[in-house]
């Protein structure tokens, strides 16, 4: 019976991981909650009625409630721009470490599924959207994810969360309003699949230390943020001024390897050290809007590097 259970549930592991990640904003916590979901499912296997719900629906229902329980004991996971402080006005200022802030983690596309599956769900996995959802109360977050990512009707969500359909619709309306106030709109949830060309132009400009070319690729309200540091900057002038400082400190000899995170284009940036080796420096994830870069989230964290299995040198 155990082997049959594993055989039937194993195909859903990756999408359950994506679902728990949307709810929690942490890959490691999401992995733990997938295990908790499968444990709960195993214990309740005799009560499962396939005439009432598919196995997929049943597992997602268990996962959602497991995540709601977990969220009672966890703080939200922000990005620097979501901490409430204003953007920096001097890119030359010292970087300030966030200390014990539980930062929002990116998720490698390879953990979610094959390229077709990632493309289908990439809008609902966007880093900016996951960050904005951290501001939602847990139950509103669950309603939003079930409706927008899984396309569940209000009646099904209501049954899963022990709410009324009217309550679900009200929660969904409030969630959309909060996200809209955070700069996330319904039309933003789906992005064009092919955005690598823009990032390729950015990489060429970066490797040439061509700040003018980089500036042309940025939106007027572009955000640059760098967890675990709380500093963040808005606008092309501040963005390129910070890069100018980075080039002055680190040099202009870089290698940039393509990576995929949250269904978005990303690069692993390696800088040449005095010994002539290219050493891993950052993971950079790009959000695009209207063919330009609207946000660059830069991670300089050993735990994130390990999560993406990035080599320390290339």
C-alpha positions as CSV (number, residue, x, y, z in Angstrom):
1,X,0.0,0.0,0.0
2,X,2.9,2.4,0.8
3,X,4.4,1.8,-2.7
4,X,1.0,2.5,-4.3
5,X,0.6,5.7,-2.3
6,X,4.1,6.9,-3.4
7,X,3.4,6.0,-7.0
8,X,0.1,7.9,-7.1
9,X,1.4,11.0,-5.2
10,X,4.9,11.4,-6.6
11,X,3.8,13.1,-9.9
12,X,2.4,16.0,-7.8
13,X,5.5,16.7,-5.7
14,X,6.8,19.5,-7.9
15,X,3.6,21.4,-8.3
16,X,2.9,21.0,-4.5
17,X,6.4,22.5,-4.0
18,X,5.5,25.4,-6.2
19,X,2.2,25.8,-4.3
20,X,3.8,25.8,-0.9
21,X,6.5,28.2,-2.1
22,X,3.8,30.7,-3.3
23,X,2.3,30.5,0.2
24,X,5.5,30.7,2.2
25,X,8.2,32.5,0.1
26,X,10.8,30.0,1.3
27,X,12.1,27.0,-0.7
28,X,13.3,25.2,2.4
29,X,10.0,25.8,4.2
30,X,8.1,24.7,1.1
31,X,10.0,21.5,1.0
32,X,9.2,20.8,4.6
33,X,5.5,21.5,4.0
34,X,5.4,19.1,1.0
35,X,6.6,16.4,3.3
36,X,4.0,17.5,5.9
37,X,1.3,17.4,3.2
38,X,2.2,13.9,2.1
39,X,2.4,12.7,5.7
40,X,-1.1,14.1,6.4
41,X,-2.3,12.5,3.2
42,X,-0.9,9.2,4.2
43,X,-2.6,9.3,7.6
44,X,-5.9,10.3,6.0
45,X,-5.7,8.0,3.0
46,X,-8.6,5.8,4.1
47,X,-10.9,8.9,4.1
48,X,-10.1,10.0,0.6
49,X,-13.1,9.7,-1.7
50,X,-12.1,10.0,-5.4
51,X,-15.7,10.5,-6.3
52,X,-15.7,13.9,-4.5
53,X,-12.3,15.2,-5.6
54,X,-9.3,14.3,-7.8
55,X,-6.2,13.2,-6.0
56,X,-4.5,16.5,-7.2
57,X,-7.2,18.6,-5.7
58,X,-7.2,16.7,-2.5
59,X,-3.5,17.0,-2.1
60,X,-3.6,20.8,-2.8
61,X,-6.3,21.2,-0.2
62,X,-4.2,19.4,2.4
63,X,-1.1,21.5,1.4
64,X,-3.0,24.8,1.6
65,X,-4.2,24.0,5.2
66,X,-0.7,22.8,6.2
67,X,0.7,26.1,4.9
68,X,-1.9,28.1,6.8
69,X,-0.9,26.3,10.0
70,X,2.7,26.9,9.3
71,X,2.1,30.6,8.7
72,X,0.7,31.0,12.2
73,X,4.3,30.6,13.5
74,X,6.2,32.4,10.7
75,X,7.0,36.1,9.9
76,X,6.5,37.4,6.4
77,X,9.5,37.2,4.1
78,X,10.1,40.6,2.5
79,X,12.5,42.0,0.0
80,X,14.3,45.2,0.9
81,X,11.9,47.4,-1.0
82,X,9.0,45.9,1.1
83,X,10.4,46.8,4.5
84,X,8.7,50.2,4.5
85,X,11.8,52.4,4.3
86,X,12.4,54.9,1.4
87,X,14.8,54.1,-1.4
88,X,18.4,55.2,-1.0
89,X,19.4,58.6,-2.3
90,X,23.2,58.0,-2.3
91,X,24.5,54.8,-4.0
92,X,27.9,55.5,-2.4
93,X,26.5,54.9,1.1
94,X,27.7,51.7,2.9
95,X,25.5,48.6,2.5
96,X,23.6,47.7,5.7
97,X,23.1,44.1,6.5
98,X,19.6,43.1,7.4
99,X,20.7,40.9,10.3
100,X,18.1,38.2,11.1
101,X,15.5,39.3,8.6
102,X,14.0,36.1,7.0
103,X,14.3,37.3,3.4
104,X,12.2,36.1,0.5
105,X,14.0,33.3,-1.3
106,X,14.0,32.7,-5.1
107,X,13.2,29.3,-6.4
108,X,15.2,27.5,-9.2
109,X,13.1,26.7,-12.2
110,X,14.6,23.2,-12.1
111,X,12.9,22.4,-8.8
112,X,9.5,23.3,-10.2
113,X,9.2,21.2,-13.3
114,X,10.0,20.9,-17.0
115,X,10.3,24.1,-19.1
116,X,6.6,23.8,-20.3
117,X,5.3,23.6,-16.8
118,X,7.4,26.5,-15.6
119,X,6.3,28.6,-18.6
120,X,2.6,27.8,-17.8
121,X,2.9,28.9,-14.2
122,X,5.6,31.6,-14.4
123,X,3.4,34.6,-13.9
124,X,2.2,33.3,-10.5
125,X,5.8,32.6,-9.4
126,X,7.2,36.0,-10.2
127,X,9.5,37.2,-7.4
128,X,7.7,40.6,-7.2
129,X,4.3,38.9,-6.9
130,X,5.5,36.5,-4.2
131,X,7.0,39.5,-2.4
132,X,3.7,41.4,-2.6
133,X,1.7,38.5,-1.4
134,X,3.7,38.5,1.8
135,X,1.6,41.6,2.8
136,X,-1.6,39.6,2.6
137,X,-3.1,37.9,5.6
138,X,-2.6,34.1,5.4
139,X,-6.2,33.3,4.4
140,X,-6.3,36.0,1.8
141,X,-3.1,34.7,0.4
142,X,-4.5,31.2,0.2
143,X,-7.6,32.4,-1.6
144,X,-5.6,34.4,-4.1
145,X,-3.2,31.5,-4.8
146,X,-6.0,28.9,-5.2
147,X,-7.9,31.2,-7.5
148,X,-5.1,32.8,-9.6
149,X,-2.6,30.0,-9.7
150,X,-4.8,26.9,-9.6
151,X,-8.0,28.5,-11.1
152,X,-10.3,27.0,-8.5
153,X,-13.9,28.3,-8.4
154,X,-15.1,30.2,-5.3
155,X,-17.2,27.2,-4.2
156,X,-14.2,24.8,-4.3
157,X,-12.0,27.3,-2.4
158,X,-14.8,27.8,0.2
159,X,-15.0,24.1,0.8
160,X,-11.3,23.7,1.2
161,X,-10.9,26.7,3.6
162,X,-14.2,26.3,5.4
163,X,-15.5,29.6,4.2
164,X,-18.6,30.7,2.3
165,X,-18.3,31.6,-1.4
166,X,-19.2,35.1,-0.5
167,X,-16.4,35.2,2.0
168,X,-14.0,33.8,-0.7
169,X,-15.0,36.5,-3.2
170,X,-14.6,39.2,-0.5
171,X,-11.2,37.9,0.5
172,X,-10.1,37.8,-3.2
173,X,-11.3,41.3,-3.8
174,X,-9.3,42.6,-0.8
175,X,-6.2,40.6,-1.8
176,X,-6.3,42.1,-5.3
177,X,-6.7,45.6,-3.9
178,X,-3.7,45.1,-1.6
179,X,-1.6,43.8,-4.5
180,X,-2.7,46.6,-6.7
181,X,-1.6,49.1,-4.1
182,X,1.8,47.3,-4.1
183,X,2.1,47.8,-7.8
184,X,1.0,44.3,-8.9
185,X,-1.9,44.3,-11.3
186,X,-4.0,41.4,-12.7
187,X,-2.5,42.0,-16.2
188,X,1.0,41.6,-14.7
189,X,0.5,38.0,-13.7
190,X,1.2,36.7,-17.2
191,X,4.4,37.8,-18.9
192,X,5.8,37.0,-22.3
193,X,7.7,33.7,-22.3
194,X,10.7,35.0,-24.3
195,X,12.5,37.7,-22.3
196,X,16.0,36.4,-22.5
197,X,16.9,38.7,-25.4
198,X,16.5,41.8,-23.2
199,X,18.7,40.3,-20.5
200,X,21.3,39.2,-23.1
201,X,21.6,42.9,-24.1
202,X,21.9,43.8,-20.4
203,X,24.6,41.2,-19.9
204,X,26.6,42.6,-22.9
205,X,26.3,46.1,-21.6
206,X,27.3,45.0,-18.1
207,X,30.4,43.1,-19.2
208,X,31.4,46.2,-21.2
209,X,30.7,48.5,-18.2
210,X,28.5,50.5,-20.5
211,X,26.3,52.4,-18.1
212,X,24.6,54.4,-20.9
213,X,23.5,51.2,-22.6
214,X,22.3,49.7,-19.3
215,X,20.2,52.8,-18.6
216,X,18.4,52.5,-21.9
217,X,17.2,49.0,-20.9
218,X,15.7,50.2,-17.6
219,X,12.1,51.4,-16.9
220,X,11.7,54.8,-15.4
221,X,10.8,53.4,-12.0
222,X,13.2,50.4,-12.0
223,X,14.1,49.0,-8.6
224,X,17.5,47.6,-7.6
225,X,17.6,45.6,-4.3
226,X,20.2,43.3,-2.8
227,X,19.1,41.1,0.1
228,X,20.6,40.5,2.7
229,X,21.3,44.2,2.5
230,X,18.4,46.6,3.3
231,X,19.6,49.3,0.9
232,X,17.5,49.6,-2.3
233,X,17.3,52.1,-5.1
234,X,14.7,53.4,-7.5
235,X,15.2,54.9,-11.0
236,X,17.8,54.5,-13.7
237,X,20.1,57.3,-12.3
238,X,20.5,55.6,-8.9
239,X,20.7,52.2,-10.5
240,X,23.6,53.1,-12.8
241,X,25.3,55.1,-10.1
242,X,25.3,52.0,-7.9
243,X,26.7,49.9,-10.8
244,X,29.4,52.6,-11.3
245,X,30.4,52.1,-7.7
246,X,30.5,48.3,-8.1
247,X,32.7,48.6,-11.1
248,X,35.0,50.9,-9.3
249,X,35.3,48.5,-6.4
250,X,35.2,45.2,-8.2
251,X,36.6,45.9,-11.6
252,X,34.9,45.4,-15.0
253,X,36.0,41.9,-15.9
254,X,32.9,39.7,-15.3
255,X,31.4,36.5,-16.6
256,X,27.7,36.1,-16.5
257,X,26.1,32.6,-16.8
258,X,22.4,32.2,-17.6
259,X,20.2,30.9,-14.8
260,X,16.4,30.6,-14.4
261,X,14.5,31.5,-11.2
262,X,10.8,32.0,-10.5
263,X,10.1,31.5,-14.2
264,X,12.2,34.6,-14.9
265,X,15.6,35.2,-16.6
266,X,18.5,35.4,-14.2
267,X,22.3,35.3,-14.3
268,X,25.0,34.1,-12.0
269,X,27.7,36.9,-12.0
270,X,31.4,36.0,-11.5
271,X,34.0,38.6,-11.0
272,X,37.7,38.2,-11.8
273,X,39.9,38.4,-8.7
274,X,43.6,39.5,-8.6
275,X,44.7,35.9,-9.0
276,X,42.9,35.7,-12.4
277,X,40.0,33.5,-11.2
278,X,36.4,34.2,-11.8
279,X,34.7,34.0,-8.4
280,X,30.9,33.8,-7.8
281,X,29.7,37.2,-6.7
282,X,25.9,37.4,-7.1
283,X,22.7,35.8,-8.4
284,X,20.7,38.5,-10.3
285,X,17.0,38.0,-11.1
286,X,15.3,40.3,-13.6
287,X,11.6,41.3,-13.8
288,X,10.7,42.8,-17.2
289,X,7.9,45.2,-18.2
290,X,7.2,46.4,-21.7
291,X,10.5,45.1,-23.0
292,X,12.6,46.7,-20.3
293,X,14.0,45.8,-16.9
294,X,11.6,46.9,-14.1
295,X,13.4,45.2,-11.2
296,X,16.7,43.5,-10.5
297,X,16.9,41.5,-7.3
298,X,20.5,40.7,-6.5
299,X,21.3,37.9,-4.0
300,X,24.7,37.6,-2.3
301,X,24.0,34.7,0.0
302,X,25.7,31.3,0.3
303,X,22.5,29.6,1.1
304,X,20.9,30.9,-2.1
305,X,24.0,30.0,-4.1
306,X,23.8,26.4,-2.7
307,X,20.1,26.2,-3.5
308,X,20.8,27.0,-7.2
309,X,23.9,24.7,-7.2
310,X,26.1,27.5,-8.4
311,X,29.8,26.7,-8.8
312,X,32.0,28.9,-6.6
313,X,34.3,29.7,-9.6
314,X,34.1,29.4,-13.3
